[in-house]
Amino acid sequence: MSETIDVAFTPDEIVGSLPRAASVVVIDVVRASTTIVAALTHGARGVVPVGTPEEGVARLRASPAGSAILGGERGGIPLPGFQCGNSPVEYTAERVGGRTVVFTTTNGTRALLAVASVARVAVGGFVNAAAVVRWLARVPGGALLVCAGELGRFCLEDATCAGLLAARLRTERPHTVLSDGARAAEILYAHYRDDLSRVLDDAAWARVLAARGQGADLPPCVGLDTSEIVPIVRDGTLVVAEPENRRVVTGIETACQSEAASSETR
């Protein structure tokens, strides 16, 4: 029996037609997916996606003292009063170890909340692509890859990552049927597959971040298969799907160590 891999290039594409039986992967390459993986890598108890900064502050106030921190951004800018923004290098073990991260971003958490009714949801990016494909392949049924996009519009890096996941999952399941969106994403990935850093050169949002001096966040976002961690939604919180396979996200860890060393000398 055939199964379908579908790609939604923005969360708006799935409004009113969400296939609740499918496994869903939310993709926000630059930077929420990468940041969530980094937080869980460095010992966060979980990441709670919320819709607004105000909701985040309320969740923090309702948490036991010292048990949670606030992370997030709007328009790529860290939020006032939040301990972290949306940079993967900020989520060190010292900041997040043993704590819950209450997290809100312009696009990534919006996409996660859009699929909240689905039973099986994960977060994917280039960093954990192989692990996400294994997670998808373990359970029969269709797969829906939801790109976070940028303010409701198409986003190059997310679509390219969706194409990578679709191509690899099709290898695992030869009888899989691709939607038109998944075929388009595969074609896009084929264009960049030999040098993913070119995605950052071409993607509008990555260029904006680089121009703002946030370019150090970008290389970890295209570090392919540097993590075994698959963040999954459980009771509204992102946790690690396979803690027994946990290992350090090599590219992110290197960036974090550099950031920590820089901080110590300031």
Secondary structure as a PSIPRED ss2 file (coil, helix, strand):
# PSIPRED VFORMAT (PSIPRED V4.0)

   1 M C   1.000  0.000  0.000
   2 S C   1.000  0.000  0.000
   3 E C   1.000  0.000  0.000
   4 T E   0.000  0.000  1.000
   5 I E   0.000  0.000  1.000
   6 D E   0.000  0.000  1.000
   7 V E   0.000  0.000  1.000
   8 A E   0.000  0.000  1.000
   9 F C   1.000  0.000  0.000
  10 T C   1.000  0.000  0.000
  11 P H   0.000  1.000  0.000
  12 D H   0.000  1.000  0.000
  13 E H   0.000  1.000  0.000
  14 I H   0.000  1.000  0.000
  15 V C   1.000  0.000  0.000
  16 G C   1.000  0.000  0.000
  17 S C   1.000  0.000  0.000
  18 L C   1.000  0.000  0.000
  19 P C   1.000  0.000  0.000
  20 R C   1.000  0.000  0.000
  21 A C   1.000  0.000  0.000
  22 A C   1.000  0.000  0.000
  23 S E   0.000  0.000  1.000
  24 V E   0.000  0.000  1.000
  25 V E   0.000  0.000  1.000
  26 V E   0.000  0.000  1.000
  27 I E   0.000  0.000  1.000
  28 D C   1.000  0.000  0.000
  29 V H   0.000  1.000  0.000
  30 V H   0.000  1.000  0.000
  31 R H   0.000  1.000  0.000
  32 A H   0.000  1.000  0.000
  33 S H   0.000  1.000  0.000
  34 T H   0.000  1.000  0.000
  35 T H   0.000  1.000  0.000
  36 I H   0.000  1.000  0.000
  37 V H   0.000  1.000  0.000
  38 A H   0.000  1.000  0.000
  39 A H   0.000  1.000  0.000
  40 L H   0.000  1.000  0.000
  41 T H   0.000  1.000  0.000
  42 H C   1.000  0.000  0.000
  43 G C   1.000  0.000  0.000
  44 A C   1.000  0.000  0.000
  45 R C   1.000  0.000  0.000
  46 G E   0.000  0.000  1.000
  47 V E   0.000  0.000  1.000
  48 V E   0.000  0.000  1.000
  49 P E   0.000  0.000  1.000
  50 V C   1.000  0.000  0.000
  51 G C   1.000  0.000  0.000
  52 T C   1.000  0.000  0.000
  53 P H   0.000  1.000  0.000
  54 E H   0.000  1.000  0.000
  55 E H   0.000  1.000  0.000
  56 G H   0.000  1.000  0.000
  57 V H   0.000  1.000  0.000
  58 A H   0.000  1.000  0.000
  59 R H   0.000  1.000  0.000
  60 L H   0.000  1.000  0.000
  61 R H   0.000  1.000  0.000
  62 A C   1.000  0.000  0.000
  63 S C   1.000  0.000  0.000
  64 P C   1.000  0.000  0.000
  65 A C   1.000  0.000  0.000
  66 G C   1.000  0.000  0.000
  67 S C   1.000  0.000  0.000
  68 A E   0.000  0.000  1.000
  69 I E   0.000  0.000  1.000
  70 L E   0.000  0.000  1.000
  71 G E   0.000  0.000  1.000
  72 G E   0.000  0.000  1.000
  73 E E   0.000  0.000  1.000
  74 R E   0.000  0.000  1.000
  75 G C   1.000  0.000  0.000
  76 G C   1.000  0.000  0.000
  77 I E   0.000  0.000  1.000
  78 P E   0.000  0.000  1.000
  79 L C   1.000  0.000  0.000
  80 P C   1.000  0.000  0.000
  81 G C   1.000  0.000  0.000
  82 F C   1.000  0.000  0.000
  83 Q C   1.000  0.000  0.000
  84 C E   0.000  0.000  1.000
  85 G C   1.000  0.000  0.000
  86 N C   1.000  0.000  0.000
  87 S C   1.000  0.000  0.000
  88 P H   0.000  1.000  0.000
  89 V H   0.000  1.000  0.000
  90 E H   0.000  1.000  0.000
  91 Y C   1.000  0.000  0.000
  92 T C   1.000  0.000  0.000
  93 A H   0.000  1.000  0.000
  94 E H   0.000  1.000  0.000
  95 R H   0.000  1.000  0.000
  96 V H   0.000  1.000  0.000
  97 G C   1.000  0.000  0.000
  98 G C   1.000  0.000  0.000
  99 R C   1.000  0.000  0.000
 100 T E   0.000  0.000  1.000
 101 V E   0.000  0.000  1.000
 102 V E   0.000  0.000  1.000
 103 F E   0.000  0.000  1.000
 104 T E   0.000  0.000  1.000
 105 T C   1.000  0.000  0.000
 106 T C   1.000  0.000  0.000
 107 N C   1.000  0.000  0.000
 108 G H   0.000  1.000  0.000
 109 T H   0.000  1.000  0.000
 110 R H   0.000  1.000  0.000
 111 A H   0.000  1.000  0.000
 112 L H   0.000  1.000  0.000
 113 L H   0.000  1.000  0.000
 114 A H   0.000  1.000  0.000
 115 V C   1.000  0.000  0.000
 116 A C   1.000  0.000  0.000
 117 S C   1.000  0.000  0.000
 118 V C   1.000  0.000  0.000
 119 A C   1.000  0.000  0.000
 120 R C   1.000  0.000  0.000
 121 V E   0.000  0.000  1.000
 122 A E   0.000  0.000  1.000
 123 V E   0.000  0.000  1.000
 124 G E   0.000  0.000  1.000
 125 G C   1.000  0.000  0.000
 126 F C   1.000  0.000  0.000
 127 V C   1.000  0.000  0.000
 128 N C   1.000  0.000  0.000
 129 A H   0.000  1.000  0.000
 130 A H   0.000  1.000  0.000
 131 A H   0.000  1.000  0.000
 132 V H   0.000  1.000  0.000
 133 V H   0.000  1.000  0.000
 134 R H   0.000  1.000  0.000
 135 W H   0.000  1.000  0.000
 136 L H   0.000  1.000  0.000
 137 A H   0.000  1.000  0.000
 138 R C   1.000  0.000  0.000
 139 V C   1.000  0.000  0.000
 140 P C   1.000  0.000  0.000
 141 G C   1.000  0.000  0.000
 142 G C   1.000  0.000  0.000
 143 A E   0.000  0.000  1.000
 144 L E   0.000  0.000  1.000
 145 L E   0.000  0.000  1.000
 146 V E   0.000  0.000  1.000
 147 C E   0.000  0.000  1.000
 148 A C   1.000  0.000  0.000
 149 G C   1.000  0.000  0.000
 150 E E   0.000  0.000  1.000
 151 L C   1.000  0.000  0.000
 152 G C   1.000  0.000  0.000
 153 R E   0.000  0.000  1.000
 154 F C   1.000  0.000  0.000
 155 C C   1.000  0.000  0.000
 156 L H   0.000  1.000  0.000
 157 E H   0.000  1.000  0.000
 158 D H   0.000  1.000  0.000
 159 A H   0.000  1.000  0.000
 160 T H   0.000  1.000  0.000
 161 C H   0.000  1.000  0.000
 162 A H   0.000  1.000  0.000
 163 G H   0.000  1.000  0.000
 164 L H   0.000  1.000  0.000
 165 L H   0.000  1.000  0.000
 166 A H   0.000  1.000  0.000
 167 A H   0.000  1.000  0.000
 168 R H   0.000  1.000  0.000
 169 L H   0.000  1.000  0.000
 170 R H   0.000  1.000  0.000
 171 T H   0.000  1.000  0.000
 172 E H   0.000  1.000  0.000
 173 R C   1.000  0.000  0.000
 174 P C   1.000  0.000  0.000
 175 H C   1.000  0.000  0.000
 176 T C   1.000  0.000  0.000
 177 V E   0.000  0.000  1.000
 178 L E   0.000  0.000  1.000
 179 S C   1.000  0.000  0.000
 180 D H   0.000  1.000  0.000
 181 G H   0.000  1.000  0.000
 182 A H   0.000  1.000  0.000
 183 R H   0.000  1.000  0.000
 184 A H   0.000  1.000  0.000
 185 A H   0.000  1.000  0.000
 186 E H   0.000  1.000  0.000
 187 I H   0.000  1.000  0.000
 188 L H   0.000  1.000  0.000
 189 Y H   0.000  1.000  0.000
 190 A H   0.000  1.000  0.000
 191 H H   0.000  1.000  0.000
 192 Y H   0.000  1.000  0.000
 193 R C   1.000  0.000  0.000
 194 D C   1.000  0.000  0.000
 195 D C   1.000  0.000  0.000
 196 L C   1.000  0.000  0.000
 197 S H   0.000  1.000  0.000
 198 R H   0.000  1.000  0.000
 199 V H   0.000  1.000  0.000
 200 L H   0.000  1.000  0.000
 201 D H   0.000  1.000  0.000
 202 D H   0.000  1.000  0.000
 203 A C   1.000  0.000  0.000
 204 A H   0.000  1.000  0.000
 205 W H   0.000  1.000  0.000
 206 A H   0.000  1.000  0.000
 207 R H   0.000  1.000  0.000
 208 V H   0.000  1.000  0.000
 209 L H   0.000  1.000  0.000
 210 A H   0.000  1.000  0.000
 211 A H   0.000  1.000  0.000
 212 R C   1.000  0.000  0.000
 213 G C   1.000  0.000  0.000
 214 Q C   1.000  0.000  0.000
 215 G H   0.000  1.000  0.000
 216 A H   0.000  1.000  0.000
 217 D H   0.000  1.000  0.000
 218 L H   0.000  1.000  0.000
 219 P H   0.000  1.000  0.000
 220 P H   0.000  1.000  0.000
 221 C H   0.000  1.000  0.000
 222 V C   1.000  0.000  0.000
 223 G C   1.000  0.000  0.000
 224 L C   1.000  0.000  0.000
 225 D C   1.000  0.000  0.000
 226 T C   1.000  0.000  0.000
 227 S C   1.000  0.000  0.000
 228 E C   1.000  0.000  0.000
 229 I C   1.000  0.000  0.000
 230 V C   1.000  0.000  0.000
 231 P E   0.000  0.000  1.000
 232 I E   0.000  0.000  1.000
 233 V E   0.000  0.000  1.000
 234 R E   0.000  0.000  1.000
 235 D C   1.000  0.000  0.000
 236 G C   1.000  0.000  0.000
 237 T E   0.000  0.000  1.000
 238 L E   0.000  0.000  1.000
 239 V E   0.000  0.000  1.000
 240 V E   0.000  0.000  1.000
 241 A C   1.000  0.000  0.000
 242 E C   1.000  0.000  0.000
 243 P H   0.000  1.000  0.000
 244 E H   0.000  1.000  0.000
 245 N H   0.000  1.000  0.000
 246 R C   1.000  0.000  0.000
 247 R C   1.000  0.000  0.000
 248 V C   1.000  0.000  0.000
 249 V C   1.000  0.000  0.000
 250 T H   0.000  1.000  0.000
 251 G H   0.000  1.000  0.000
 252 I H   0.000  1.000  0.000
 253 E H   0.000  1.000  0.000
 254 T H   0.000  1.000  0.000
 255 A H   0.000  1.000  0.000
 256 C H   0.000  1.000  0.000
 257 Q H   0.000  1.000  0.000
 258 S H   0.000  1.000  0.000
 259 E H   0.000  1.000  0.000
 260 A H   0.000  1.000  0.000
 261 A H   0.000  1.000  0.000
 262 S H   0.000  1.000  0.000
 263 S H   0.000  1.000  0.000
 264 E H   0.000  1.000  0.000
 265 T H   0.000  1.000  0.000
 266 R C   1.000  0.000  0.000
